[in-house]
Amino acid sequence: MDNQAYIKDICEQSRDSSRIIANLSTMEKNNILLTIATVLKNNSDYIISENEKDIKAAEEANLTKAMIDRLLLTEDRINGMAQSIEEIA
């Protein structure tokens, strides 16, 4: 599957999922958000190791330091994302 087809598939799945989530109760939606936060925290080592590949590719593509910084994921950034998600829930 090429990149364009892959992205299209992800978008279609997202649309379908949003229709399902729209019909859930607030408690169910909050539980989903809390699960997402937990998964982020529990998989931070893997996320960071995969992010290192993205950073390397960005450097090889001569992206600016500012753009690379926006891509960079650290333990603190991941924990911050998880905390923000928990606050929403």
Phi and psi in radians as a Rosetta constraint file:
Dihedral C 1 N 2 CA 2 C 2 CIRCULARHARMONIC -1.395 0.35
Dihedral N 2 CA 2 C 2 N 3 CIRCULARHARMONIC 2.947 0.35
Dihedral C 2 N 3 CA 3 C 3 CIRCULARHARMONIC -1.022 0.35
Dihedral N 3 CA 3 C 3 N 4 CIRCULARHARMONIC -0.740 0.35
Dihedral C 3 N 4 CA 4 C 4 CIRCULARHARMONIC -1.107 0.35
Dihedral N 4 CA 4 C 4 N 5 CIRCULARHARMONIC -0.754 0.35
Dihedral C 4 N 5 CA 5 C 5 CIRCULARHARMONIC -1.172 0.35
Dihedral N 5 CA 5 C 5 N 6 CIRCULARHARMONIC -0.665 0.35
Dihedral C 5 N 6 CA 6 C 6 CIRCULARHARMONIC -1.095 0.35
Dihedral N 6 CA 6 C 6 N 7 CIRCULARHARMONIC -0.815 0.35
Dihedral C 6 N 7 CA 7 C 7 CIRCULARHARMONIC -1.123 0.35
Dihedral N 7 CA 7 C 7 N 8 CIRCULARHARMONIC -0.725 0.35
Dihedral C 7 N 8 CA 8 C 8 CIRCULARHARMONIC -1.058 0.35
Dihedral N 8 CA 8 C 8 N 9 CIRCULARHARMONIC -0.727 0.35
Dihedral C 8 N 9 CA 9 C 9 CIRCULARHARMONIC -1.100 0.35
Dihedral N 9 CA 9 C 9 N 10 CIRCULARHARMONIC -0.760 0.35
Dihedral C 9 N 10 CA 10 C 10 CIRCULARHARMONIC -1.090 0.35
Dihedral N 10 CA 10 C 10 N 11 CIRCULARHARMONIC -0.742 0.35
Dihedral C 10 N 11 CA 11 C 11 CIRCULARHARMONIC -1.095 0.35
Dihedral N 11 CA 11 C 11 N 12 CIRCULARHARMONIC -0.726 0.35
Dihedral C 11 N 12 CA 12 C 12 CIRCULARHARMONIC -1.146 0.35
Dihedral N 12 CA 12 C 12 N 13 CIRCULARHARMONIC -0.721 0.35
Dihedral C 12 N 13 CA 13 C 13 CIRCULARHARMONIC -1.120 0.35
Dihedral N 13 CA 13 C 13 N 14 CIRCULARHARMONIC -0.683 0.35
Dihedral C 13 N 14 CA 14 C 14 CIRCULARHARMONIC -1.105 0.35
Dihedral N 14 CA 14 C 14 N 15 CIRCULARHARMONIC -0.762 0.35
Dihedral C 14 N 15 CA 15 C 15 CIRCULARHARMONIC -1.062 0.35
Dihedral N 15 CA 15 C 15 N 16 CIRCULARHARMONIC -0.810 0.35
Dihedral C 15 N 16 CA 16 C 16 CIRCULARHARMONIC -1.091 0.35
Dihedral N 16 CA 16 C 16 N 17 CIRCULARHARMONIC -0.736 0.35
Dihedral C 16 N 17 CA 17 C 17 CIRCULARHARMONIC -1.134 0.35
Dihedral N 17 CA 17 C 17 N 18 CIRCULARHARMONIC -0.688 0.35
Dihedral C 17 N 18 CA 18 C 18 CIRCULARHARMONIC -1.098 0.35
Dihedral N 18 CA 18 C 18 N 19 CIRCULARHARMONIC -0.590 0.35
Dihedral C 18 N 19 CA 19 C 19 CIRCULARHARMONIC -1.179 0.35
Dihedral N 19 CA 19 C 19 N 20 CIRCULARHARMONIC -0.639 0.35
Dihedral C 19 N 20 CA 20 C 20 CIRCULARHARMONIC -1.235 0.35
Dihedral N 20 CA 20 C 20 N 21 CIRCULARHARMONIC -0.829 0.35
Dihedral C 20 N 21 CA 21 C 21 CIRCULARHARMONIC -1.102 0.35
Dihedral N 21 CA 21 C 21 N 22 CIRCULARHARMONIC -0.596 0.35
Dihedral C 21 N 22 CA 22 C 22 CIRCULARHARMONIC -1.024 0.35
Dihedral N 22 CA 22 C 22 N 23 CIRCULARHARMONIC -0.468 0.35
Dihedral C 22 N 23 CA 23 C 23 CIRCULARHARMONIC -1.652 0.35
Dihedral N 23 CA 23 C 23 N 24 CIRCULARHARMONIC 0.043 0.35
Dihedral C 23 N 24 CA 24 C 24 CIRCULARHARMONIC -1.462 0.35
Dihedral N 24 CA 24 C 24 N 25 CIRCULARHARMONIC 2.758 0.35
Dihedral C 24 N 25 CA 25 C 25 CIRCULARHARMONIC -1.266 0.35
Dihedral N 25 CA 25 C 25 N 26 CIRCULARHARMONIC 2.867 0.35
Dihedral C 25 N 26 CA 26 C 26 CIRCULARHARMONIC -1.035 0.35
Dihedral N 26 CA 26 C 26 N 27 CIRCULARHARMONIC -0.714 0.35
Dihedral C 26 N 27 CA 27 C 27 CIRCULARHARMONIC -1.089 0.35
Dihedral N 27 CA 27 C 27 N 28 CIRCULARHARMONIC -0.735 0.35
Dihedral C 27 N 28 CA 28 C 28 CIRCULARHARMONIC -1.128 0.35
Dihedral N 28 CA 28 C 28 N 29 CIRCULARHARMONIC -0.730 0.35
Dihedral C 28 N 29 CA 29 C 29 CIRCULARHARMONIC -1.108 0.35
Dihedral N 29 CA 29 C 29 N 30 CIRCULARHARMONIC -0.745 0.35
Dihedral C 29 N 30 CA 30 C 30 CIRCULARHARMONIC -1.112 0.35
Dihedral N 30 CA 30 C 30 N 31 CIRCULARHARMONIC -0.675 0.35
Dihedral C 30 N 31 CA 31 C 31 CIRCULARHARMONIC -1.111 0.35
Dihedral N 31 CA 31 C 31 N 32 CIRCULARHARMONIC -0.656 0.35
Dihedral C 31 N 32 CA 32 C 32 CIRCULARHARMONIC -1.109 0.35
Dihedral N 32 CA 32 C 32 N 33 CIRCULARHARMONIC -0.786 0.35
Dihedral C 32 N 33 CA 33 C 33 CIRCULARHARMONIC -1.089 0.35
Dihedral N 33 CA 33 C 33 N 34 CIRCULARHARMONIC -0.739 0.35
Dihedral C 33 N 34 CA 34 C 34 CIRCULARHARMONIC -1.133 0.35
Dihedral N 34 CA 34 C 34 N 35 CIRCULARHARMONIC -0.624 0.35
Dihedral C 34 N 35 CA 35 C 35 CIRCULARHARMONIC -1.146 0.35
Dihedral N 35 CA 35 C 35 N 36 CIRCULARHARMONIC -0.735 0.35
Dihedral C 35 N 36 CA 36 C 36 CIRCULARHARMONIC -1.049 0.35
Dihedral N 36 CA 36 C 36 N 37 CIRCULARHARMONIC -0.778 0.35
Dihedral C 36 N 37 CA 37 C 37 CIRCULARHARMONIC -1.072 0.35
Dihedral N 37 CA 37 C 37 N 38 CIRCULARHARMONIC -0.747 0.35
Dihedral C 37 N 38 CA 38 C 38 CIRCULARHARMONIC -1.129 0.35
Dihedral N 38 CA 38 C 38 N 39 CIRCULARHARMONIC -0.758 0.35
Dihedral C 38 N 39 CA 39 C 39 CIRCULARHARMONIC -1.106 0.35
Dihedral N 39 CA 39 C 39 N 40 CIRCULARHARMONIC -0.713 0.35
Dihedral C 39 N 40 CA 40 C 40 CIRCULARHARMONIC -0.996 0.35
Dihedral N 40 CA 40 C 40 N 41 CIRCULARHARMONIC -0.883 0.35
Dihedral C 40 N 41 CA 41 C 41 CIRCULARHARMONIC -1.141 0.35
Dihedral N 41 CA 41 C 41 N 42 CIRCULARHARMONIC -0.723 0.35
Dihedral C 41 N 42 CA 42 C 42 CIRCULARHARMONIC -1.243 0.35
Dihedral N 42 CA 42 C 42 N 43 CIRCULARHARMONIC -0.351 0.35
Dihedral C 42 N 43 CA 43 C 43 CIRCULARHARMONIC -1.992 0.35
Dihedral N 43 CA 43 C 43 N 44 CIRCULARHARMONIC 0.336 0.35
Dihedral C 43 N 44 CA 44 C 44 CIRCULARHARMONIC -1.068 0.35
Dihedral N 44 CA 44 C 44 N 45 CIRCULARHARMONIC -0.655 0.35
Dihedral C 44 N 45 CA 45 C 45 CIRCULARHARMONIC -1.068 0.35
Dihedral N 45 CA 45 C 45 N 46 CIRCULARHARMONIC -0.785 0.35
Dihedral C 45 N 46 CA 46 C 46 CIRCULARHARMONIC -1.148 0.35
Dihedral N 46 CA 46 C 46 N 47 CIRCULARHARMONIC -0.764 0.35
Dihedral C 46 N 47 CA 47 C 47 CIRCULARHARMONIC -1.051 0.35
Dihedral N 47 CA 47 C 47 N 48 CIRCULARHARMONIC -0.763 0.35
Dihedral C 47 N 48 CA 48 C 48 CIRCULARHARMONIC -1.148 0.35
Dihedral N 48 CA 48 C 48 N 49 CIRCULARHARMONIC -0.719 0.35
Dihedral C 48 N 49 CA 49 C 49 CIRCULARHARMONIC -1.151 0.35
Dihedral N 49 CA 49 C 49 N 50 CIRCULARHARMONIC -0.646 0.35
Dihedral C 49 N 50 CA 50 C 50 CIRCULARHARMONIC -1.243 0.35
Dihedral N 50 CA 50 C 50 N 51 CIRCULARHARMONIC -0.625 0.35
Dihedral C 50 N 51 CA 51 C 51 CIRCULARHARMONIC -1.116 0.35
Dihedral N 51 CA 51 C 51 N 52 CIRCULARHARMONIC -0.576 0.35
Dihedral C 51 N 52 CA 52 C 52 CIRCULARHARMONIC -1.027 0.35
Dihedral N 52 CA 52 C 52 N 53 CIRCULARHARMONIC -0.621 0.35
Dihedral C 52 N 53 CA 53 C 53 CIRCULARHARMONIC -1.137 0.35
Dihedral N 53 CA 53 C 53 N 54 CIRCULARHARMONIC -0.733 0.35
Dihedral C 53 N 54 CA 54 C 54 CIRCULARHARMONIC -1.112 0.35
Dihedral N 54 CA 54 C 54 N 55 CIRCULARHARMONIC -0.712 0.35
Dihedral C 54 N 55 CA 55 C 55 CIRCULARHARMONIC -1.119 0.35
Dihedral N 55 CA 55 C 55 N 56 CIRCULARHARMONIC -0.760 0.35
Dihedral C 55 N 56 CA 56 C 56 CIRCULARHARMONIC -1.065 0.35
Dihedral N 56 CA 56 C 56 N 57 CIRCULARHARMONIC -0.782 0.35
Dihedral C 56 N 57 CA 57 C 57 CIRCULARHARMONIC -1.110 0.35
Dihedral N 57 CA 57 C 57 N 58 CIRCULARHARMONIC -0.663 0.35
Dihedral C 57 N 58 CA 58 C 58 CIRCULARHARMONIC -1.144 0.35
Dihedral N 58 CA 58 C 58 N 59 CIRCULARHARMONIC -0.710 0.35
Dihedral C 58 N 59 CA 59 C 59 CIRCULARHARMONIC -1.139 0.35
Dihedral N 59 CA 59 C 59 N 60 CIRCULARHARMONIC -0.722 0.35
Dihedral C 59 N 60 CA 60 C 60 CIRCULARHARMONIC -1.161 0.35
Dihedral N 60 CA 60 C 60 N 61 CIRCULARHARMONIC -0.466 0.35
Dihedral C 60 N 61 CA 61 C 61 CIRCULARHARMONIC -1.529 0.35
Dihedral N 61 CA 61 C 61 N 62 CIRCULARHARMONIC 0.091 0.35
Dihedral C 61 N 62 CA 62 C 62 CIRCULARHARMONIC 1.046 0.35
Dihedral N 62 CA 62 C 62 N 63 CIRCULARHARMONIC 0.654 0.35
Dihedral C 62 N 63 CA 63 C 63 CIRCULARHARMONIC -1.187 0.35
Dihedral N 63 CA 63 C 63 N 64 CIRCULARHARMONIC 2.685 0.35
Dihedral C 63 N 64 CA 64 C 64 CIRCULARHARMONIC -1.164 0.35
Dihedral N 64 CA 64 C 64 N 65 CIRCULARHARMONIC 2.787 0.35
Dihedral C 64 N 65 CA 65 C 65 CIRCULARHARMONIC -1.055 0.35
Dihedral N 65 CA 65 C 65 N 66 CIRCULARHARMONIC -0.622 0.35
Dihedral C 65 N 66 CA 66 C 66 CIRCULARHARMONIC -1.117 0.35
Dihedral N 66 CA 66 C 66 N 67 CIRCULARHARMONIC -0.741 0.35
Dihedral C 66 N 67 CA 67 C 67 CIRCULARHARMONIC -1.155 0.35
Dihedral N 67 CA 67 C 67 N 68 CIRCULARHARMONIC -0.724 0.35
Dihedral C 67 N 68 CA 68 C 68 CIRCULARHARMONIC -1.113 0.35
Dihedral N 68 CA 68 C 68 N 69 CIRCULARHARMONIC -0.705 0.35
Dihedral C 68 N 69 CA 69 C 69 CIRCULARHARMONIC -1.072 0.35
Dihedral N 69 CA 69 C 69 N 70 CIRCULARHARMONIC -0.647 0.35
Dihedral C 69 N 70 CA 70 C 70 CIRCULARHARMONIC -1.140 0.35
Dihedral N 70 CA 70 C 70 N 71 CIRCULARHARMONIC -0.543 0.35
Dihedral C 70 N 71 CA 71 C 71 CIRCULARHARMONIC -1.392 0.35
Dihedral N 71 CA 71 C 71 N 72 CIRCULARHARMONIC -0.452 0.35
Dihedral C 71 N 72 CA 72 C 72 CIRCULARHARMONIC -1.137 0.35
Dihedral N 72 CA 72 C 72 N 73 CIRCULARHARMONIC 2.217 0.35
Dihedral C 72 N 73 CA 73 C 73 CIRCULARHARMONIC -1.947 0.35
Dihedral N 73 CA 73 C 73 N 74 CIRCULARHARMONIC 2.256 0.35
Dihedral C 73 N 74 CA 74 C 74 CIRCULARHARMONIC -2.124 0.35
Dihedral N 74 CA 74 C 74 N 75 CIRCULARHARMONIC 2.991 0.35
Dihedral C 74 N 75 CA 75 C 75 CIRCULARHARMONIC -0.982 0.35
Dihedral N 75 CA 75 C 75 N 76 CIRCULARHARMONIC -0.762 0.35
Dihedral C 75 N 76 CA 76 C 76 CIRCULARHARMONIC -1.108 0.35
Dihedral N 76 CA 76 C 76 N 77 CIRCULARHARMONIC -0.729 0.35
Dihedral C 76 N 77 CA 77 C 77 CIRCULARHARMONIC -1.158 0.35
Dihedral N 77 CA 77 C 77 N 78 CIRCULARHARMONIC -0.725 0.35
Dihedral C 77 N 78 CA 78 C 78 CIRCULARHARMONIC -1.146 0.35
Dihedral N 78 CA 78 C 78 N 79 CIRCULARHARMONIC -0.764 0.35
Dihedral C 78 N 79 CA 79 C 79 CIRCULARHARMONIC -1.090 0.35
Dihedral N 79 CA 79 C 79 N 80 CIRCULARHARMONIC -0.633 0.35
Dihedral C 79 N 80 CA 80 C 80 CIRCULARHARMONIC -1.121 0.35
Dihedral N 80 CA 80 C 80 N 81 CIRCULARHARMONIC -0.722 0.35
Dihedral C 80 N 81 CA 81 C 81 CIRCULARHARMONIC -1.090 0.35
Dihedral N 81 CA 81 C 81 N 82 CIRCULARHARMONIC -0.805 0.35
Dihedral C 81 N 82 CA 82 C 82 CIRCULARHARMONIC -1.073 0.35
Dihedral N 82 CA 82 C 82 N 83 CIRCULARHARMONIC -0.748 0.35
Dihedral C 82 N 83 CA 83 C 83 CIRCULARHARMONIC -1.095 0.35
Dihedral N 83 CA 83 C 83 N 84 CIRCULARHARMONIC -0.727 0.35
Dihedral C 83 N 84 CA 84 C 84 CIRCULARHARMONIC -1.096 0.35
Dihedral N 84 CA 84 C 84 N 85 CIRCULARHARMONIC -0.708 0.35
Dihedral C 84 N 85 CA 85 C 85 CIRCULARHARMONIC -1.124 0.35
Dihedral N 85 CA 85 C 85 N 86 CIRCULARHARMONIC -0.732 0.35
Dihedral C 85 N 86 CA 86 C 86 CIRCULARHARMONIC -1.093 0.35
Dihedral N 86 CA 86 C 86 N 87 CIRCULARHARMONIC -0.666 0.35
Dihedral C 86 N 87 CA 87 C 87 CIRCULARHARMONIC -1.133 0.35
Dihedral N 87 CA 87 C 87 N 88 CIRCULARHARMONIC -0.625 0.35
Dihedral C 87 N 88 CA 88 C 88 CIRCULARHARMONIC -1.154 0.35
Dihedral N 88 CA 88 C 88 N 89 CIRCULARHARMONIC -0.697 0.35
